[in-house]
Amino acid sequence: MIRKRRKVKKQRGSRTCGYGSHKKHRGAGSRGGRGMAGGHKHKWIHIVKYKPDHFGKYGFTRHPSLVKEPRTINVGEIDELVQKNRDRFKVEDGKIVVDVTELKYEKVLGKGKISCPMIIKALEFSEKAREKIEAAGGEAVEL
């Protein structure tokens, strides 16, 4: 089937590009304002249909001074510290003792690997961290 190339109709030089009067396709007025303007007035149907939760309060946000995020350290980072500074840590029963609270950390997380058995003391442990410490032949001691 023979097809003739279609002429591209981009209306170059026509000023209004098919929108009639030059007033009809200009500015925010043709949209009824910018963005969410008119959400309580002429765009109310749009709000009700597509964004029903836009207006009104929901839930509660605690004050930032009351929210305490524990300082965390990963099991892999502890292992690196021990490998670099072996002489800084005590040894009990062939296991290196690491008190994480002395390093100003509160919780131990489970990212990384442990290369030797350790007794790690902390205020909190994640499940993964506890599993990895015990799998390496160490102990997780909660203070």
C-alpha positions in Angstrom: 0.0 0.0 0.0 1.4 3.3 -1.0 1.4 6.0 1.7 2.0 9.6 1.1 3.9 11.4 3.9 1.5 13.4 6.0 2.1 17.1 6.2 3.1 18.2 9.7 0.6 20.8 10.8 2.3 22.7 13.6 0.7 26.0 12.7 3.9 28.0 12.7 3.3 31.7 12.4 -0.4 31.5 13.1 -0.2 33.4 16.5 -3.0 31.6 18.2 -2.2 28.0 17.1 -5.9 27.0 16.7 -7.2 28.5 20.0 -9.2 31.2 18.4 -8.8 34.6 20.0 -5.4 35.4 21.5 -7.0 35.8 24.9 -8.3 32.2 25.1 -5.1 30.2 25.9 -3.0 32.5 28.0 -2.1 32.7 31.6 -3.4 31.1 34.8 -6.8 32.7 34.3 -7.6 30.1 31.6 -7.0 27.4 34.1 -9.0 29.0 36.9 -5.8 29.9 38.9 -2.5 28.2 39.5 -2.3 24.8 41.2 -4.8 24.3 44.0 -6.2 27.8 43.8 -10.0 27.6 44.0 -10.0 24.3 45.9 -12.7 25.6 48.3 -14.6 27.3 45.5 -14.8 26.6 41.8 -12.6 23.5 41.9 -14.4 21.8 44.8 -15.7 18.9 42.7 -12.1 18.0 41.8 -11.1 18.0 45.5 -14.0 15.9 46.5 -13.4 13.4 43.7 -9.6 13.1 43.5 -8.2 14.5 46.8 -10.7 13.8 49.5 -8.0 13.9 52.3 -6.6 17.3 51.2 -8.4 19.4 53.8 -8.7 18.7 57.5 -6.5 17.3 60.1 -5.6 13.7 60.7 -3.4 12.0 63.3 -0.9 13.4 65.7 2.8 14.5 65.4 4.9 14.3 68.5 7.1 17.2 69.4 10.6 16.7 68.1 12.1 17.2 71.6 10.1 14.2 72.8 11.1 11.8 70.0 14.3 10.0 70.8 16.1 8.3 68.0 18.7 5.8 69.4 22.3 6.2 68.2 23.0 3.0 66.2 26.0 1.0 65.1 26.2 -2.0 62.8 27.8 -5.3 63.6 30.1 -4.9 60.6 31.3 -1.5 61.9 32.1 -3.0 65.4 34.1 -5.8 63.7 36.1 -3.2 61.7 36.8 -1.2 64.9 38.0 -4.4 66.7 40.3 -5.4 63.7 41.9 -1.9 63.6 42.3 -1.4 67.4 42.6 -4.9 69.0 44.8 -3.7 71.9 42.0 -1.2 73.0 39.6 -4.0 73.9 39.6 -6.5 76.8 39.6 -10.3 76.2 37.5 -12.7 78.3 37.5 -16.5 77.7 39.0 -16.0 74.2 36.3 -13.5 73.3 36.8 -9.8 72.7 34.6 -7.6 75.0 33.1 -4.5 73.3 31.0 -2.1 75.4 29.1 -0.1 72.8 27.8 2.4 75.4 31.4 3.6 76.0 31.6 4.4 72.3 28.4 6.5 72.8 26.1 4.1 70.9 22.8 2.7 72.2 21.6 0.1 69.7 23.4 -2.6 67.7 22.0 -3.3 64.2 22.7 -6.4 62.0 24.4 -5.1 58.8 27.8 -6.6 58.0 29.7 -9.7 59.2 31.6 -10.7 62.3 34.9 -12.4 61.8 35.7 -13.4 65.4 33.6 -14.3 68.6 32.8 -11.2 70.7 30.9 -10.3 73.8 29.0 -7.1 72.8 27.3 -5.0 75.5 24.6 -2.5 74.5 21.2 -1.2 75.6 19.4 -2.7 72.7 20.0 -5.3 69.9 18.1 -5.9 66.7 17.1 -9.6 66.1 19.5 -9.9 63.1 22.4 -8.4 65.1 21.7 -10.9 68.0 21.6 -13.8 65.5 24.9 -12.8 63.8 26.7 -12.3 67.1 25.6 -15.7 68.4 26.4 -17.4 65.0 30.0 -16.2 65.3 30.2 -17.8 68.8 29.8 -14.6 70.7 27.3 -13.2 73.2 24.9 -10.2 73.1 24.5 -8.7 76.6 21.8 -6.1 77.2 22.6 -3.6 79.9 
